[in-house]
Amino acid sequence: MIDFMIQRLKLASITLSVTALFLMVLMVMVEITARTFFQFSFLVVDEMAGYLMVAMVFLGLIFSFDSESFVRVEAFYSKYTGKFKSTIDLIFLIIILIYSSTLTYYIVKLNISSYQLESKSFSYIQTLLYIPQLSMSIGLIGFCLYLVLVILKKVGGRA
Amino acid sequence: MEWGMSLVVLVVIMFTFLIPGVWIAISLGITGLLGIILAGQIKMIKSISNISWNTTNDFILTAIPLFLFMGEIILASGISTKFYTSIAKWLKPVPGGLLHSNIIASSLFSAISGSSVATAAGIGSAAIPEMKKRGYRKELIYGSIASGGTLGILIPPSIVLILYGSITEESVIRLFSAAVIPGIVLTLLFIMYTLSVTLIKKNRVKDDFSTDITFLESLKGILPLVALMVIILGSLYTGKITPTESAAVGSFLSLVIGRYLGHLNVKKIVQAAKNAIKTTTMIVFIMIGAQIFSFAIVSSGINRELTTWVADMGFSPLGLLLVVCLIYIILGCVMDGPSMMLLTIPLIFPLIVQAGYDPIWFGVVLVILIELGQITPPMGLNLFVIQSIDPESKISEVVKGAIPYVFIMLIMVGILIAFPDLALWLPSTMK
């Protein structure tokens, strides 16, 4: 069950993130084509690319972390083995869960306040900021859930 | 708490997390959070939401996933082998031709792929078996590939320079143009070294590389990537498009090149996107951690006090620069390039600017020092990549091969200190 949920979270993470990346390429290419051949600019590409970047990064967080792409100083870590390594891994996972939960708490609060205050971007389309910020909240909540599942799996494995 | 003590406490906390192996992004972020608490500014912790939002929602940074995607596409399409073989054919008349091929192919390829590790892997897997067969000394093979791959961090488009531009608010286009001449000079220095080495009798090989490909075929192997680079840099230099737009154009062109000249398919494209996302997410989370850390430093007044202290100590600008270089050389031994830069810039950048150094020039020097870290033991990533490609190799052989290039990079830093215009001339010609 835990494995199934982790896999689902990973799949959702990478699907949404890849979609954001492809949309970014497509949008910028359409803007360049329109500007070069039709002397026309949408004037929102910079802003939208930024929002897609946020979505790509936060929604792709689970996949990226699970793929072990987060770097660390390996000098000592590479020498850990057996039970000691699994204990250390568990401690590190708890540390990252504390950090991510703090980040999630404040980002969700920001998201809620942007919604309540109807904060808008300075561009002419005046995007309601809570919409792009939602990808940060969703990505981080998903990531915390993923970390809890991984910790439960590790604890279960040790037991 | 007195600022000096605060700084020491923060550094100790950070290394308490870093050394056992907590992820760098998390170590930076947690140290930042603790720093804010220790500074008695607990109410300011809520700022981490705005820090995360503003760091990620940055148009300059959007160039990173797009350049990485472009590089991943080129790698996935299998063009690297054709590119290497074609360069080797052109350099056949030169003594030790394959060694020069390694450096030239790696420098061009890593500039496009944006990853020195991927380049060392891509070029190395094509070059190492061929060169061992021809009797080249192992140290020379490993050294030329490991160091050639590092050149891409300097030669634009460079991910590290985009990061530097984003943090210091310097123009990425100016940074790119500042890196062009030092990149070429460093490549030439590498080539001069390999040429001098191959003139020594024991390093000569009897039977150098010969390929079946015609001149026209070799042109087909080289021109697409060179054209891609010229289009990207040319459009940036003329100011027609932004770095993000040039990266999008590069991604699109690499899809076309990969489809028609390589072995690109949908599965490989998706995999390339996944790889680009993995790296981007990792970098952005290090940036968020570094910005939280930087916020702690600023809110506790450490950076202001440190700058004043350094000014009062009466360090000469050159003395300060040499100390900074030493710090980066040491850090490069244990940390990867982007992390090292993001970790140190909040403290070091104001000192360098106050000492009167040009921020654009310093960006170039910093990137060379980061390059150096890629090939210095025990954490030089390129060294391990080479070792993993050739199971018969020993890490000591790879290190031995890379050491002369470390010294060449240090010489290059010296040249840049003596002749800063090498980096500053080209940006000054831009409108």
Interface residues (C-beta under 8 A of the other chain):
Chain A: I14 S17 V18 L21 F22 M24 V25 V28 M29 E31 I32 D46 E47 A49 G50 Y51 L52 M53 V54 M56 V57 F58 G60 L61 F63 S64 F65 S67 S69 F70 V71 R72 V73 E74 A75 F76 Y77 Y80 I88 F92 I95 I96 I98 Y99 T102 L103 Y106 I107 K109 L110 P132 Q133 M136
Chain B: F17 L18 I19 P20 G21 V22 W23 I24 A25 I26 G29 I30 L33 I45 K46 I48 S49 N50 S52 W53 T56 N57 D58 F59 L61 T62 P65 L66 F69 I241 T244 E245 A248 V249 S251 F252 V270 A273 K274 A276 I277 K278 T279 T280 T281 M282 V284 F285 I286 V334 M335 D336 S339 P378 M379
